[in-house]
Amino acid sequence: MSLKNLISEYARYNAWANRTLIDYIRSKPEQTWYTAIPSSFSSLVKTANHILATEEYWHSIITRTPPAHTRHFDEDPSGIEVFGALVRQSEELEELVCSYTEEELEATIEIINEWFSCASPRYIYLQHLFNHSTYHRGQLVTIGRALGFTDAPMTDLNYMLVMRESTGVL
């Protein structure tokens, strides 16, 4: 499997998993979206907002464009806005990543900001972005469990691959 195929598959997975989990959260009572639960980010909305803000940040890095938003400063984000924007951001990222050539994925991007300085290939930053989103999707499920939700959808990569193979769609 080529690097392009591998990273494109992860981009498809990230968009599918975010969409699947956000659709699930949207099916729950809106007041629970904002209920404070001890976690890295204290609610479903704040955790989803963090995923979104981070995806937007890394999107700006890999495209070498200024960040479109400053969501990480939002103290009381709107669930409806955050959930919709996260799904859109993930789908846009999927389309972008799938359009890259091997050479574009391997291109080195230098980052110099107030937190760190480094230079790595674009695909490394993408792997980090996808891993970060997966980590925090797990927190969304854990917050949901603390709220009494026991029916979270399966969002494992292998599950997506099996479902796509058996149904031909996702």
Secondary structure as UniProt FT lines:
FT   HELIX           3..26
FT   HELIX           30..33
FT   HELIX           44..63
FT   HELIX           71..73
FT   HELIX           79..99
FT   HELIX           102..106
FT   STRAND          108..112
FT   STRAND          117..121
FT   HELIX           122..146
FT   TURN            147..148
FT   HELIX           157..167
//
